[in-house]
Amino acid sequence: MSLTSVVLSSGCSIDLAELRLSSTYGGMLVHRAFHSTALGPEHDPVLYRSALTVIWFQPAPDVPSGASADPALREVRWEELAQDHEL
C-alpha cells in the first residue's frame, strides 16, 4: 500500500511505501522506503519492482507528496540508485 506518490524531476513516479520519523536535536531524522516499477527492461513489470531507501534530516515531520515534495528528494537519481527485486 502506498502512503503517497512523488514525481521525480526525471518524470519517474515513485510511491512511498514506508515512513519512520525520529526526533533529533533541531529536527527530524527521516527514513523513507520508496518503490516504483522495474527499471530493467528484462524484468517483467508484474513480477518486479524497483526500490530505494532514503534517509535525511528535515525540520518538521512533513510527508512528501506530488509537486510539493522536497526538491532534493525530487532530484534523486532513481535510475542510478534504485535496484530491481522480484516480488
Order of alpha helices (4+ residues) and beta strands (2+ residues): beta-beta-beta-beta-alpha-alpha-beta
